[in-house]
Amino acid sequence: MFVLALAAACQNNGDIGATGLQPDGSYIIVGTEFAFEPETIQIPVNEEAVIEFRNLGTVDHDLVIEEFDVATGSMRIGSKKTVRFTPTVLGEFELICSIPGHPDAGMTGTVVVVESPIQAVAQG
């Protein structure tokens, strides 16, 4: 049953792409048991980041990026929520599902904040 549910969830992820980046500049991150897809996203510093989190798992999940005060709150199966924030510092930051036991089970990821291509050209 778990394998079938996970396979069904993965089939619905065709629109997220390998990086989660969408044509409009937003990101889609999908939560399943016990992983984020994609596991890592790269976002530009000093620009608003828009992330849609979709819980396609078989239990409740959430998405938390503590350094940027981002938290979706616990989300029921099949739900989605959009969060917005503007990172002001470069670096790598942990993305977790904060539901007890989920980070230990591997439900973690990384947000990499990089210089925006526009800023890099302006400085060059």
C-alpha positions as CSV (number, residue, x, y, z in Angstrom):
1,M,0.0,0.0,0.0
2,F,2.8,2.5,0.9
3,V,4.6,1.8,-2.4
4,L,1.4,2.4,-4.4
5,A,0.7,5.7,-2.5
6,L,4.2,6.9,-3.1
7,A,4.1,5.9,-6.7
8,A,0.9,7.8,-7.2
9,A,2.3,10.9,-5.5
10,C,5.4,10.8,-7.6
11,Q,3.3,10.7,-10.8
12,N,1.6,13.9,-9.9
13,N,5.0,15.8,-9.5
14,G,5.7,16.1,-13.2
15,D,5.1,19.9,-13.1
16,I,7.8,20.7,-10.4
17,G,10.9,19.9,-12.4
18,A,14.3,18.9,-11.0
19,T,14.9,22.3,-9.3
20,G,11.3,23.1,-8.3
21,L,11.7,26.4,-10.2
22,Q,8.6,27.4,-12.2
23,P,8.5,29.6,-15.3
24,D,7.0,32.5,-13.2
25,G,9.9,32.4,-10.8
26,S,8.1,30.6,-7.9
27,Y,9.1,27.2,-6.5
28,I,7.1,24.1,-5.9
29,I,8.2,21.7,-3.2
30,V,6.4,18.4,-2.6
31,G,6.4,16.5,0.7
32,T,6.1,12.7,0.8
33,E,7.2,10.0,3.3
34,F,9.8,11.1,4.3
35,A,11.4,13.5,1.8
36,F,11.1,16.8,0.0
37,E,11.2,16.9,-3.8
38,P,13.3,18.6,-4.8
39,E,15.6,18.2,-1.8
40,T,17.5,21.4,-2.6
41,I,16.4,24.7,-4.1
42,Q,18.5,27.7,-5.0
43,I,17.0,31.2,-4.5
44,P,18.4,34.7,-5.1
45,V,19.3,37.0,-2.2
46,N,17.3,40.2,-1.7
47,E,14.5,39.0,-3.9
48,E,11.1,37.7,-2.8
49,A,10.9,33.9,-2.8
50,V,7.5,32.3,-3.4
51,I,7.3,28.6,-2.4
52,E,4.2,26.5,-2.8
53,F,4.4,23.4,-0.6
54,R,2.3,20.4,-1.5
55,N,1.7,17.6,0.9
56,L,1.4,14.5,-1.3
57,G,2.3,12.2,1.5
58,T,0.1,9.8,3.4
59,V,0.4,11.7,6.7
60,D,0.4,15.3,7.8
61,H,3.6,17.3,7.0
62,D,4.8,20.9,7.2
63,L,7.6,23.0,5.7
64,V,9.8,25.1,8.0
65,I,12.9,27.3,7.2
66,E,13.7,28.7,10.7
67,E,16.3,31.3,9.6
68,F,13.6,33.1,7.5
69,D,10.7,32.6,9.9
70,V,8.9,30.4,7.3
71,A,6.4,27.8,8.5
72,T,3.4,26.4,6.8
73,G,1.9,24.8,9.9
74,S,0.8,21.2,9.9
75,M,-0.9,20.4,6.6
76,R,-3.3,17.6,5.9
77,I,-2.8,15.0,3.1
78,G,-3.4,16.5,-0.3
79,S,-3.3,20.2,0.8
80,K,-1.0,23.0,-0.4
81,K,0.1,26.3,0.9
82,T,2.1,29.2,-0.5
83,V,4.7,31.1,1.6
84,R,6.7,34.2,0.8
85,F,9.9,35.6,2.2
86,T,12.9,37.7,1.2
87,P,16.3,36.2,2.1
88,T,18.8,38.9,2.9
89,V,21.9,36.7,3.5
90,L,23.8,34.3,1.3
91,G,24.4,30.7,2.5
92,E,22.8,27.3,3.0
93,F,19.8,26.9,5.3
94,E,18.0,23.9,6.5
95,L,14.5,23.1,5.3
96,I,12.6,20.6,7.5
97,C,9.3,19.0,8.3
98,S,9.1,19.9,12.0
99,I,6.5,17.2,12.8
100,P,8.2,15.0,15.6
101,G,10.2,12.2,14.1
102,H,10.0,13.4,10.5
103,P,13.4,15.2,10.4
104,D,15.1,12.1,12.0
105,A,13.4,10.0,9.3
106,G,15.1,12.1,6.6
107,M,12.6,14.8,5.8
108,T,15.1,17.6,5.5
109,G,16.3,19.7,2.6
110,T,18.4,22.7,1.8
111,V,17.7,26.2,0.7
112,V,20.8,27.8,-1.0
113,V,20.7,31.5,-1.2
114,V,22.9,32.9,-4.0
115,E,23.6,36.2,-5.6
116,S,21.0,36.9,-8.2
117,P,22.3,36.8,-11.8
118,I,21.2,40.5,-12.2
119,Q,23.2,41.6,-9.2
120,A,26.2,39.6,-10.4
121,V,26.1,41.4,-13.8
122,A,25.7,44.8,-12.2
123,Q,28.8,44.2,-10.0
124,G,30.9,42.8,-12.9
